Every structure is written in structure tokens, then in C-alpha cells.
Amino acid sequence: MHKRLRLALTLMTLVGAAPLLSACHTTAGFGQDMSQGGHALTNSANANAPSNPSP
């Protein structure tokens, strides 16, 4: 019984780790996309900011 539990936990760990390991190549692309989104948001905020901010 102990051997089956150990096997089941090992298989669940491997199945759970597979998506994480396959995403390693896309993490850099995701970071670039997030950075570009941040730049776009900053540019939009700067373009729509009032020209004379009140104190």
C-alpha cells in the first residue's frame, strides 16, 4: 500500500511539473509582452495628462 501511494505521488508530481517545465521558453516572451504593455500604459497616461497640473 505504501508503495502505491509513493508511486501515485511521484506520478502526480511529474504530471504537475510538466506544464511548468514546458513554459520555460515562453517566460521571456511573457516578460517582454508585460513590459510593452507597461510602456503603452505609461505613454497613454502621459498623453492624457493635464498640461497644467493643479497643486
DSSP file (Angstrom, degrees, kcal/mol; ACC not computed):
  #  RESIDUE AA STRUCTURE BP1 BP2  ACC     N-H-->O    O-->H-N    N-H-->O    O-->H-N    TCO  KAPPA ALPHA  PHI   PSI    X-CA   Y-CA   Z-CA
    1    1 A M     >        0   0    0      0, 0.0     4,-2.0     0, 0.0     5,-0.2   0.000 360.0 360.0 360.0 -42.5    0.0    0.0    0.0
    2    2 A H  H  >  +     0   0    0      1,-0.2     4,-2.0     2,-0.2     5,-0.1   0.862 360.0  54.4 -63.2 -35.3    2.8    2.4    0.9
    3    3 A K  H  > S+     0   0    0      2,-0.2     4,-2.2     1,-0.2    -1,-0.2   0.881 107.2  49.8 -67.6 -38.9    4.5    1.6   -2.5
    4    4 A R  H  > S+     0   0    0      2,-0.2     4,-2.7     1,-0.2    -2,-0.2   0.897 110.1  50.3 -66.5 -41.0    1.3    2.5   -4.4
    5    5 A L  H  X S+     0   0    0     -4,-2.0     4,-2.5     2,-0.2     5,-0.2   0.912 110.9  49.2 -63.3 -41.9    0.9    5.8   -2.6
    6    6 A R  H  X S+     0   0    0     -4,-2.0     4,-2.1     2,-0.2    -2,-0.2   0.912 112.3  48.0 -64.4 -42.1    4.5    6.7   -3.3
    7    7 A L  H  X S+     0   0    0     -4,-2.2     4,-2.6     2,-0.2    -2,-0.2   0.915 111.5  50.3 -63.7 -43.7    4.1    5.8   -7.0
    8    8 A A  H  X S+     0   0    0     -4,-2.7     4,-2.4     1,-0.2    -2,-0.2   0.911 111.5  47.8 -62.8 -43.0    0.9    7.9   -7.2
    9    9 A L  H  X S+     0   0    0     -4,-2.5     4,-2.1     2,-0.2    -1,-0.2   0.883 111.6  50.8 -65.8 -38.2    2.5   10.9   -5.6
   10   10 A T  H  X S+     0   0    0     -4,-2.1     4,-2.3     2,-0.2    -2,-0.2   0.929 111.9  46.7 -64.3 -45.5    5.5   10.6   -7.9
   11   11 A L  H  X S+     0   0    0     -4,-2.6     4,-2.5     1,-0.2     5,-0.2   0.904 111.9  50.6 -64.4 -41.2    3.3   10.5  -11.0
   12   12 A M  H  X S+     0   0    0     -4,-2.4     4,-2.2     1,-0.2    -1,-0.2   0.891 110.4  50.5 -64.0 -38.9    1.2   13.4   -9.8
   13   13 A T  H  X S+     0   0    0     -4,-2.1     4,-2.0     2,-0.2    -2,-0.2   0.922 112.0  46.6 -64.5 -44.6    4.3   15.5   -9.2
   14   14 A L  H  X S+     0   0    0     -4,-2.3     4,-1.4     2,-0.2    -2,-0.2   0.907 113.5  48.1 -64.9 -42.0    5.7   14.7  -12.7
   15   15 A V  H  < S+     0   0    0     -4,-2.5    -1,-0.2     1,-0.2    -2,-0.2   0.884 113.8  47.9 -66.3 -37.8    2.3   15.5  -14.3
   16   16 A G  H  X S+     0   0    0     -4,-2.2     4,-0.6    -5,-0.2    -1,-0.2   0.823 111.8  49.5 -71.6 -31.2    2.1   18.7  -12.4
   17   17 A A  H  X S+     0   0    0     -4,-2.0     4,-2.5     1,-0.2     5,-0.2   0.732  92.3  78.5 -80.7 -22.3    5.7   19.8  -13.2
   18   18 A A  H  X S+     0   0    0     -4,-1.4     4,-2.1     1,-0.2     5,-0.2   0.909  94.2  45.8 -56.9 -48.4    5.3   19.1  -17.0
   19   19 A P  H  > S+     0   0    0      0, 0.0     4,-1.1     0, 0.0    -1,-0.2   0.885 113.2  51.3 -64.2 -34.9    3.4   22.4  -17.8
   20   20 A L  H  < S+     0   0    0     -4,-0.6     3,-0.3     1,-0.2     4,-0.2   0.906 111.5  46.5 -67.2 -40.5    5.8   24.4  -15.7
   21   21 A L  H >< S+     0   0    0     -4,-2.5     3,-0.9     1,-0.2     4,-0.2   0.845 111.0  51.6 -71.5 -32.9    8.9   22.9  -17.4
   22   22 A S  H >< S+     0   0    0     -4,-2.1     3,-0.5    -5,-0.2    -1,-0.2   0.707 102.5  61.5 -75.9 -18.3    7.4   23.4  -20.9
   23   23 A A  T >X S+     0   0    0     -4,-1.1     4,-1.0    -3,-0.3     3,-0.7   0.479  75.5  93.8 -85.6  -2.6    6.6   27.1  -20.1
   24   24 A C  H <> S+     0   0    0     -3,-0.9     4,-0.6     1,-0.3     3,-0.4   0.867  85.0  49.8 -59.0 -36.8   10.3   28.0  -19.6
   25   25 A H  H <4 S+     0   0    0     -3,-0.5     4,-0.5    -4,-0.2    -1,-0.3   0.751 110.9  49.2 -75.5 -22.6   10.7   29.1  -23.2
   26   26 A T  H <> S+     0   0    0     -3,-0.7     4,-2.3    -4,-0.2    -1,-0.2   0.570  89.8  81.0 -92.9  -8.8    7.6   31.3  -23.1
   27   27 A T  H  X S+     0   0    0     -4,-1.0     4,-2.3    -3,-0.4    -1,-0.2   0.905  91.9  49.9 -64.8 -41.1    8.5   33.1  -19.8
   28   28 A A  H  X S+     0   0    0     -4,-0.6     4,-2.0     1,-0.2    -1,-0.2   0.917 111.8  48.4 -63.4 -43.0   10.9   35.5  -21.6
   29   29 A G  H  > S+     0   0    0     -4,-0.5     4,-2.3     1,-0.2    -1,-0.2   0.880 109.9  52.2 -64.3 -38.2    8.2   36.3  -24.2
   30   30 A F  H  X S+     0   0    0     -4,-2.3     4,-2.4     1,-0.2    -1,-0.2   0.907 108.2  51.4 -64.4 -41.1    5.7   36.9  -21.5
   31   31 A G  H  X S+     0   0    0     -4,-2.3     4,-2.1     1,-0.2    -2,-0.2   0.890 109.9  49.3 -63.1 -39.4    8.0   39.3  -19.7
   32   32 A Q  H  X S+     0   0    0     -4,-2.0     4,-2.4     2,-0.2    -1,-0.2   0.908 110.4  50.5 -66.0 -41.6    8.5   41.2  -22.9
   33   33 A D  H  X S+     0   0    0     -4,-2.3     4,-2.2     1,-0.2    -2,-0.2   0.914 110.9  48.9 -62.1 -42.9    4.8   41.4  -23.5
   34   34 A M  H  X S+     0   0    0     -4,-2.4     4,-2.1     2,-0.2    -1,-0.2   0.895 110.7  51.0 -64.5 -39.4    4.2   42.7  -20.0
   35   35 A S  H  X S+     0   0    0     -4,-2.1     4,-2.3     2,-0.2    -2,-0.2   0.917 109.9  48.9 -64.0 -44.0    6.9   45.3  -20.4
   36   36 A Q  H  X S+     0   0    0     -4,-2.4     4,-2.3     1,-0.2    -1,-0.2   0.879 109.9  52.4 -64.4 -37.4    5.4   46.5  -23.7
   37   37 A G  H  X S+     0   0    0     -4,-2.2     4,-2.1     2,-0.2    -1,-0.2   0.895 109.0  50.2 -64.1 -39.7    2.0   46.8  -22.0
   38   38 A G  H  X S+     0   0    0     -4,-2.1     4,-2.3     2,-0.2    -2,-0.2   0.894 110.3  49.5 -65.0 -40.5    3.5   48.9  -19.2
   39   39 A H  H  X S+     0   0    0     -4,-2.3     4,-2.7     2,-0.2    -2,-0.2   0.906 110.3  50.6 -65.2 -40.7    5.2   51.2  -21.7
   40   40 A A  H  X S+     0   0    0     -4,-2.3     4,-2.3     2,-0.2    -2,-0.2   0.900 110.7  49.1 -63.8 -40.3    1.9   51.6  -23.6
   41   41 A L  H  X S+     0   0    0     -4,-2.1     4,-2.3     2,-0.2    -2,-0.2   0.910 111.9  48.6 -65.6 -42.1    0.1   52.4  -20.4
   42   42 A T  H  X S+     0   0    0     -4,-2.3     4,-2.5     2,-0.2    -2,-0.2   0.919 111.9  49.0 -63.6 -44.0    2.7   55.0  -19.4
   43   43 A N  H  X S+     0   0    0     -4,-2.7     4,-2.3     1,-0.2    -2,-0.2   0.902 111.6  49.3 -63.5 -40.4    2.6   56.6  -22.8
   44   44 A S  H  X S+     0   0    0     -4,-2.3     4,-1.7     2,-0.2    -1,-0.2   0.904 111.3  49.2 -65.2 -41.3   -1.2   56.8  -22.7
   45   45 A A  H  < S+     0   0    0     -4,-2.3     4,-0.4     1,-0.2    -2,-0.2   0.906 112.5  48.1 -65.0 -40.9   -1.1   58.3  -19.2
   46   46 A N  H >< S+     0   0    0     -4,-2.5     3,-0.8     1,-0.2    -2,-0.2   0.887 111.1  50.6 -66.5 -38.6    1.4   60.9  -20.3
   47   47 A A  H 3< S+     0   0    0     -4,-2.3    -1,-0.2     1,-0.2    -2,-0.2   0.807 115.9  41.6 -69.6 -29.3   -0.6   61.8  -23.4
   48   48 A N  T 3< S+     0   0    0     -4,-1.7    -1,-0.2    -5,-0.2    -2,-0.2   0.304  87.5 115.5-102.7   9.1   -3.8   62.3  -21.5
   49   49 A A  S <  S-     0   0    0     -3,-0.8     2,-0.0    -4,-0.4    -3,-0.0  -0.498  76.9-100.5 -75.9 146.6   -2.3   64.1  -18.5
   50   50 A P        -     0   0    0      0, 0.0    -1,-0.1     0, 0.0    -2,-0.1  -0.384  23.3-133.9 -65.1 146.6   -3.4   67.7  -18.0
   51   51 A S  S    S+     0   0    0      1,-0.3    -2,-0.0    -3,-0.1    -3,-0.0   0.836  99.0  38.8 -74.0 -31.4   -0.9   70.3  -19.3
   52   52 A N  S    S-     0   0    0      2,-0.0    -1,-0.3     0, 0.0     2,-0.1  -0.818  83.4-155.7-118.7  90.1   -1.2   72.4  -16.1
   53   53 A P        -     0   0    0      0, 0.0    -4,-0.0     0, 0.0    -2,-0.0  -0.401  18.6-122.7 -67.4 139.3   -1.4   70.1  -13.1
   54   54 A S              0   0    0      1,-0.1    -2,-0.0    -2,-0.1     0, 0.0  -0.566 360.0 360.0 -81.6 146.0   -3.1   71.8  -10.1
   55   55 A P              0   0    0      0, 0.0    -1,-0.1     0, 0.0     0, 0.0   0.483 360.0 360.0 -69.1 360.0   -1.1   71.9   -6.8
